[in-house]
Amino acid sequence: MRIVGDPWLTIIGMPDDSAAALPPASRAAIQAAEVIFGGPRHLELVRAELRGTPWPVPFDVAPVLAAKGRQVVVLASGDPFWFGVGGSLSAHLEPGEWTVLATPSTFSLIAGHLGWRIEDITCHGLHAAPFARLKGVLSPRGRLICLVRDGKAPAELAAWLVKEGAGEAQLWICERMGGPQKRVRTARADSFDLVDIAAPVAVAISLPEGVGLSSASGLPDDLFASDGQITKRPVRALTLSALAPRVGEHLWDIGAGSGSISVEWCIAGGRATAFELRADRVANIERNIEEFGLSPRMQVIEGEAIERVVQAELPDAVFAGGGADAALFEQLFAILPQGTRLVANGVTLETEMLLAQLHAHKGGDLLRIELAQAAPLGSMRGWQPARPLVQWSVTL
C-alpha cells in the first residue's frame, strides 16, 4: 500500500540481460508494484505476468497517467531520462510524484567499451527521428553515438552518411550492450555489409575530415530549396547577426521565402515559425525543414502573416522580410512583448522610407547594405552590384 505523500510512480532503468542485475531498491519497487508498464522484453525479464501492461502502439503515456493512485512501475532501458520515457512522463507530472532508479545508459556502456569521453561526443535518439536530425552536428573528426530503431537502421544510417559526404566514417554496430549477448562489430559507411543485426542496437560513429556545416551564419545558397526568393548568403549572415539567435529562443520569420533565415536560426539551437503566403514557397520551406532535420523545432504557416501571427506562440525575435508594410508593423507593435528583437530588411524605396520612419520613432539601428560581386565583363571582369538593402533592427 502506498503511503500518502510518497511518489506513486517509480521509473526503473533496466539492464539488458536480467532483473537479477538490478539493485535492491529497483527489485523491491517491482515486487511492490500493482501495475508494471514496459516493453514485452522488459516485462518478461521481471516476470510481470498479470501485473504487466505493454506499451501501446503507437506509444502513449496516457495509460500510465490513468493509473495514478496505484503503486506503478515503468520499465525503461538504461537511464530513463536520456532519450527515454522519463522525460515524456515527467512533463505531465508534478515534482514528487515520481522517483527514478537508473542503470548505466547505452551511451555510457558504448563509450566505456570504446574508451571515448562522453563529454567529447554527442548522443542522439533516432528511434523515431530522421537521420537528417544529425546534419547540424556532423563535424570533422566528430564522434557520435546514436540509438536506432531496429536491425535494418544501421545500414540505412551508413547510406545517409555516404550521401552527406561522410563515406569514410568508421561505424561500430553495438548490439545488446550490457548483457551476455553483447556484440560489437565495425564497418566503414561506404562499404557497409553487416547483416543479422539484433535489436536493441546503437551505432557509434567516428567522422572523417571535411564534413559538416559551417558553424558561422551564412550557409551557401545552394543548400536550400528555393525558387530564387531567398535572403542571399552575405545578407543572411548580417541578418542573423542582428537577430542574435540563442539556444531555445523562438523566431517569427515573416515572408519567409525559402525559410533560410529560420533554418539557420534553428541550426543555432532555436525554434522558428515561418509565415509564407505562397503555396509553392511553403513547399520549399517544408522541403528544407525535412532536409535539415528540423521538424521538431521549425514549422511553416501558410497565409497572410498579419492574420496568422495573432494565433501563434509569441516569439523572442522577429524577422520581417518579404511583404512587410505599415499595417504589419502596427500589428507587431501591438502584440509583441517588451524585449522582443525585431529585424526588418527592405529593398524597395517604399519599404526604405517606412523603415527610416520607424527608426526615427522607435530607435534602434538603421543599416544600408551595398554589395557587389565580380562577374564577367566582356573579356575581363567587373563588379556586378546587387540592389542596395536597408536593414532596421531594434529591441522593443
Secondary structure, DSSP 8 states (H G I E B T S, - for coil): ---TTS-SEEEEEE-SS-GGGS-HHHHHHHHH-SEEEE-HHHHHHTT-GGGEEE--SS--SHHHHHTTTS-EEEEEES-TTSSSHHHHHHTTS-TTSEEEE----HHHHHHHHHT--GGGSEEEEESSS-GGGGGGG--TT-EEEEEESSTTHHHHHHHHHHHTT-TT-EEEEEESTTSTT-EEEEEEGGG-------SSEEEEEE--TT-S--SSS---GGGS--SS-S--HHHHHHHHHHH---TT-EEEEET-TT-HHHHHHHHTT-EEEEEES-HHHHHHHHHHHHHTT-TTTEEEEES-HHHHGGGS---SEEEE-TT--HHHHHHHHHHS-TT-EEEEEE-SHHHHHHHHHHHHHH-SEEEEE--EEEEEETTEEEEEE---EEEEEEE-
